[in-house]
């Protein structure tokens, strides 16, 4: 009788462990794997807002967010696609022109190099240009291990953007704290 009770208890414990493992795997597969930065326009300023999304490229959840070229590419492409309908209802936008294409993404020794099409430089005033620069920079710099971001347009380092000549550092050191407001 005692042996039967021990076997039933062991079987119940195994079933419980299997259930917990299944729930853990399903939960991890729903967690966001990238962070991108959209813009919120306030009456007196603009600010970046981090948005966590599940794109299926960065492994199980933000805890495992790490640098891969596919992760950075997918996050930048999500910026180009703009906010989801729910994000747009909350007042979030992307200043990255929708015709922009990600030509390539490379990661080596802490440096992410993002090469964008010439459409990245088209349209908008100073606020729009600053917004798109910061969106791409913060999004590309987000994964662990990124120390700096180099932005290229059509294979050429982007040193100034727009008619106002907004200077772009090359490479642009990853931010330590906070997000910009302008």
C-alpha positions in Angstrom: 0.0 0.0 0.0 2.8 2.4 0.9 4.5 1.7 -2.4 1.4 2.6 -4.4 1.0 5.9 -2.5 4.7 6.8 -3.3 4.2 5.9 -6.9 1.0 8.0 -7.2 2.8 10.9 -5.4 5.8 10.6 -7.8 3.5 10.5 -10.8 1.6 13.6 -9.6 4.8 15.5 -9.0 6.0 14.6 -12.6 2.7 15.8 -14.0 2.9 19.0 -12.1 6.5 19.7 -13.3 5.4 19.0 -16.9 2.5 21.5 -16.5 4.8 24.2 -15.0 7.3 23.6 -17.9 4.6 23.9 -20.5 3.3 27.1 -19.0 6.8 28.6 -18.8 7.6 27.8 -22.4 4.3 29.3 -23.6 4.8 32.4 -21.5 8.3 32.9 -22.8 7.2 32.6 -26.4 4.7 35.5 -25.8 7.2 37.9 -24.2 8.5 40.7 -26.3 11.9 40.1 -27.8 12.8 43.6 -29.1 12.4 47.2 -27.9 11.9 49.9 -30.4 11.4 53.6 -29.8 8.4 55.5 -31.1 7.7 59.2 -30.7 5.1 60.9 -28.5 4.3 64.5 -29.3 3.5 66.6 -26.4 2.3 70.3 -26.6 5.8 71.7 -25.8 8.2 68.8 -26.8 8.7 65.4 -28.4 10.0 62.4 -26.5 10.9 58.8 -27.3 8.8 56.0 -25.8 10.2 52.5 -25.6 7.8 49.9 -27.1 8.3 46.2 -26.4 7.2 43.9 -29.2 7.4 40.2 -30.0 8.9 39.9 -33.5 10.1 36.3 -33.1 13.8 37.1 -33.8 15.5 37.7 -30.4 15.0 34.5 -28.5 12.6 33.9 -25.6 11.7 37.3 -24.1 13.5 40.5 -23.3 15.6 38.8 -20.6 17.4 37.1 -23.5 17.5 40.1 -25.8 20.9 40.1 -27.4 22.5 41.5 -30.4 21.9 39.7 -33.6 21.8 41.3 -37.0 18.3 39.9 -37.6 17.1 41.4 -34.3 18.3 44.9 -35.1 17.0 44.6 -38.7 13.6 43.5 -37.6 13.4 46.3 -35.0 14.4 49.0 -37.5 11.9 47.6 -40.0 9.2 47.8 -37.3 10.1 51.5 -36.9 9.7 52.0 -40.6 6.3 50.2 -40.5 5.2 52.6 -37.8 3.0 52.1 -34.8 0.3 49.5 -34.4 -3.3 50.8 -34.4 -3.3 50.6 -30.6 0.0 52.5 -30.3 -1.3 55.1 -32.8 -4.4 55.6 -30.6 -2.1 56.3 -27.7 -0.5 59.1 -29.8 2.7 57.4 -30.9 4.2 57.9 -34.3 7.4 57.0 -36.2 9.3 59.8 -38.0 11.2 57.3 -40.1 9.9 57.7 -43.7 7.9 54.7 -44.7 9.8 54.3 -48.0 13.1 53.7 -46.1 14.6 50.3 -46.6 17.2 48.6 -44.4 20.0 47.7 -46.8 22.1 45.9 -44.3 22.9 45.5 -40.6 26.3 44.3 -39.2 27.5 43.7 -35.7 31.1 43.4 -34.8 33.0 44.2 -31.5 30.2 46.2 -29.9 29.5 48.3 -33.0 26.2 47.9 -34.9 26.3 49.3 -38.4 22.9 50.1 -40.0 22.8 51.0 -43.7 19.6 52.6 -44.8 18.3 53.7 -48.2 18.4 57.3 -49.3 14.7 57.6 -48.4 15.7 58.0 -44.8 16.9 61.5 -45.6 13.6 62.6 -47.3 11.1 65.0 -45.9 10.3 66.7 -42.6 11.8 69.6 -40.7 14.3 69.7 -37.9 12.0 67.9 -35.3 11.3 65.1 -37.7 15.0 64.7 -38.6 16.0 64.6 -34.9 13.2 62.2 -34.2 14.1 59.7 -36.8 17.8 59.8 -35.9 17.0 59.2 -32.2 14.5 56.5 -33.0 17.0 54.5 -35.1 19.9 55.1 -32.7 18.1 54.1 -29.5 16.5 51.1 -31.2 19.8 49.8 -32.7 21.6 50.5 -29.4 19.1 48.7 -27.2 20.3 45.1 -27.3 22.9 44.1 -24.7 26.5 44.2 -26.0 26.0 47.3 -28.3 28.4 50.0 -27.4 27.9 52.2 -30.5 25.9 52.6 -33.6 27.2 53.7 -37.0 24.5 55.0 -39.5 25.1 54.7 -43.2 22.9 55.9 -46.1 23.4 54.0 -49.3 26.7 52.7 -47.9 28.1 56.1 -47.0 28.5 57.2 -43.3 25.8 59.7 -42.4 27.6 62.7 -40.9 24.8 65.4 -41.4 21.1 65.1 -41.9 18.7 67.5 -43.6 19.0 71.1 -44.9 19.8 72.3 -41.3 22.8 70.0 -41.2 22.1 68.1 -38.1 25.4 66.6 -37.1 25.5 62.8 -36.7 28.4 61.3 -34.6 30.2 58.4 -36.3 30.1 56.1 -34.4 27.3 57.2 -32.1 27.9 55.9 -28.6 25.0 54.0 -27.1 23.0 55.9 -24.5 23.5 54.9 -20.9 20.3 56.3 -19.3 17.1 58.0 -20.3 15.7 59.0 -23.6 16.0 62.3 -25.4 13.4 65.0 -25.4 13.5 67.9 -27.9 
